[in-house]
Amino acid sequence: MVDRVVERSDGTTSERVTESASAPGTTTVVERRGSGAGLLIGLAVLILVVIGAIYLINQNSRENVKTDAITGAAESVGDAAKDVGGAAKEAGGAAKDAAKRAE
């Protein structure tokens, strides 16, 4: 038989204490239940961490694309400079040959 039951609630946690003295020795059972707000907060934090990680990974990918584009442009400028240098060398050689023939 249950001799005494006490229930308390503070809005977020409820507690129920059951005391029984009919058995040899006194038995006390304490049940505590929370509202689950901690679980919801933990889930929200987890979602924010996942979104932040995805953002940082995408940001890194965009930086790599920019770097590759700049590197490609620099290589193109370097190739063009070599072509101009080669053309200038050929023009200089042709002018030198023309000058020798004119002598």
GIPE-V429306 format. One record per helix or strand. SS is the DSSP state (H for helix, E for strand). FROM is the first residue (numbers start at 1). TO is the last residue. If there is no record, write none. Layout:
# GIPE-V429306
SS:FROM:TO ; SS:FROM:TO
This chain:
# GIPE-V429306
E:4:9 ; E:13:20 ; E:27:34 ; H:37:102
